[in-house]
Amino acid sequence: MPRQPRKQSCSSVYHCMLRGINKQDIFFDKKDYLEFQSIIKKTKEAFFYQLYSYVLMPNHIHLEIKDENQKLSQIIHSMATSYANYFNKKYQRVGHLFENRFRSKNVENSCYILNLVRYIHQNPVKAGLTQMSKYAWSSYVEYFLNQKIENKIVDTDEIFSMFSSEKEQARREFLEFNKKRFKFQDSIELLEYEMRNKLTDEEVIYFIKEMLGIENIQEIQRYNKNDRDKMIQKIKKIQGVTQLQIARILGINIRIVQRAYAKKQIIES
């Protein structure tokens, strides 16, 4: 099947993720991290996009990009190709460095934008590497130091303005916001799980509960037909979930799931 075109975000903001093939590390030393930061700067100059936040982890990358020119695929392709060429030459290897096509999610509102900034900045903490302010390879350093850092690559002003019109007050509120423990918001965490080909039943149940606000999954069995079909269609939007898995988790016949999904396709055609 041909790939479906990416849907445009109404805010023009996207959460993008690149991961090393077979989950291998893509950064081995300081020069590797600096090279990717340099590549980000070059692509910004070439494609005129804004970068709200990023983190370079040992085997994957998160980027929060505002792309009003609808060139997201070109931006990420340019980054990935440039870095892969550098990496392969340095480490005398050939072949792909990153897994398949990059992943992206539309970021549709300011609440999601801010929660995504926080989620990205908390990645080193979540991985047990170090504190946000001590991790050199994320945008948090630019927000934390603000005017004290040279060669900035992150567009901090728009994010700061969401907190206060007074710059120092905005910075203080932003830093306090980032310290708060991240809570599931607008399916941000789902992107990492979708990097796999399939989700476990436990993960699917977790996302159903969090995304749809359902405590007891079995309640869906007692919904009327239209409500049940709508719920199945929402669950099917989670990439990596199979129809058989949905039937097993909900405790309903696979044919009910198939009919609900077929109905959705007819409506959209």
N, C-alpha and C positions, 0 to 999 in steps of 0.2 A: 504494500500500500504506500502511496506517496505521502510524504510528511505534510501535516496540516500547518498552514501558515500561523505564526504566532499572533494572538489577539493583542490589539493595541491597548495600553493602559490609558484610562481617562485622565490620569494625572501625569502621564508620560514617565512614571517612575517604575523601575523594575528591580527585582531581587534576582541576581544572577549567581550561578554557582558552577565552578569548574573543579573537577577532581582528577587526580592522577589515575591513569589506567591501572586496573587491578589494585586500586587503592594504594599504589606505590607513592613514596615521597617525591615531591617535585621541587623541594628546597633542601639543600644540604649545608649551605654555609651563608654567611652574611652577604657575599657578592651576589648570590642567587636572588635573595630577597630584594637587594638594591636594584638588580637588573629588572625585576618585574615592576618595581615602583617607577623606574625610568620609562618602561614601556607604557605604563598607565599615563604618565605625563605626555608622552608622544601621541598616544591615541586621543587624548583630550584636545591636543592642538590640531589634530587632523580631522576629528569628527565633531568638535564643538558640543560636547555633552557635559553635564554636571555630575560630579561624584559626591554623594552624600556620606557614604561610609564604605569601608572595606576592611577585610582582614585576610592576611596571608598565613594560612596554617601549614604545617609540614606537608600534608598531602592533599589539601584542597583550598579553594579561594571563594570568599563571598564578596560580592560587589553590589552596592545600591546605587543605581544609575538613573539619572533623569535625562531621557533622550527625546527631545522634542522634534528631532529631525527624522525619526523612525529609521535609524541606522544601527539598531542594537546588534543584529547578527554580524554586520560588518565590524563593529567595534570589538566584540568578543572574539571573532575570528582573527582579527588583526593581532589582538593581545596573545591569543593562544599560539598562533603561527610564529610570531616573533620570539616568544619565550621558548617554544619547542625547538626552534632552530638554534637558539643560544645554548639551550640545555644539551641537545644532542651533540653539538660540536664540542662543548666543554667536557662532557662525560663519555665521548666517543661511542655513541649509541645511535641506532636508527629506529624508525617507526614512530607510531603515535605516542604522545606523552599524556594526553588527556583522554578521558572516557567519552566516547561517542559525541553526540551533539550536546552543547551546554544546556543546562537547565535554567529556566527563568519563571518567575511569578509576577503577575501584575500587582502593583502596590497602589490601591485605588483611593486612599484617603490619608489625611494628616496623622490620624491616630496610628494607622498601620506604618506610615513612614517613620514615626518616632520609635515605635516598638521594634521596628526592624533595625534601626540604628543601634538601639540598646542590645538587641539579640546578637548582632554582628560583633559588637564590642565585647560581649561577655564570652565569646567563643574560647579565648585562651584560658579564662577562669574555669569554664565548663570542662575543658580538656585537662585541667590540672597543671597547666604550664606555668602561669604566673598571674599577678594582678594586672588589671587593664592598663594602669598607668605605667607599668614596667615592661609592657610588651611593645617592642619597637616596630612591629610589622602590622599595625592596624591604624585606622584613622583616629582612634581615641587619643593618640599622642598629639595630633594637631588640635583637637578640641581642648585637650587638657592644658597644653602650653599656649594655645591661641596665638597671640601676636609674637611670641618669643621664638617661633620656629621659622626657618628659611625654607624656600623651595616647597611651599605647600602645594599639595595636589588635590586636596579635598575642599569642596565648596561649603564652608561651615556657616556662612552668614544666614542662609535661608533657614537652616535648622535652628540656629540661635534665635531667629526672629519669631519662631513658634512659641518661645518661652517668654521673651520680653523685648521691648524696643530699646531698652538700655543694655548695652553690650555686656558689661560686667555682671549685671543682674542675670542676664540671659545665660551667661556662662556658668554662674553658680547654680542656677536651677537645672541646667542641662546636666552638669556633673552629678548633682544629687539624684536626678532621674535615672542616670546610668547605673548608679549604685544599687538601685532597687532590684530585687530578685525578679528575673524575667518570668512572666506568666504567658501561657499559650495565648496567642493573639493572631487572628486572621490566617491561620494555617502556616505560619512562618516555619515552624519546625518540620512540617511535612516535606519540604523541599529536600532535606537531607535524606529522609527515608525513601523518597521517590528515586533517589540515585540507584537504588537496588532494583532488580527486575521484579521482585515480588515482596509484599509485606507479610508479616506473620499475622495470625489471627489476633494475637494480643495487641499488635500495633493498630490493626483495623478497628478493633473495639475501642481502643483509646481515642482514635481520631473521630469515630462516630459520636462518642460521648462528648468530646470537647467541641467539635465543630457544630454538631446538631443539638447539643444540650439535652441529651437523653441519658438518664441514669440507668434505666433498666432496658437493655436492648430487646428483650423478649416482648416488650410492650408493642413493638411494631407489628407483631403478628395480629394484634387486635384492632389495628387501624382499619378504617373503611378502605375500600379498594383504591380510590383515587389518592388518598393521603399516603397509603402504603407505597403506591407506585412512585409518587413524588419523592418519598424518602429513599427508595431504592435508587432512583435516578441521581439523587444528590450523593449517595454513597459511591456510586459507580464513577463519579468524577474524580475520586481519589485514585491517582495513577498508581498502578501496581496491584490493584484489587481485582480479583477475578469474579465472574458471575457465580461460579460454584462456591467460592469462598463466602460471598454474600449470603447465599442460600443456607450454607452451613452455620454461619454465625447467627443469622436471624431465625433459624429453625423453620424455614419455609421451603416449599418445593422449588427446585431449580427452574421449572417452567414458568412460575410466577415472576421470577427475576428476569427471565428471558423476555417475557411478554412486556414487562414494565420498561425494559431497555429498548425493545423494538418500538414501543409506543413513542418514546422520546425521539427516536430517529425519524419516525414518520412526521411528528410535529415540527421538527427542525428542517425537514427536507422541503 
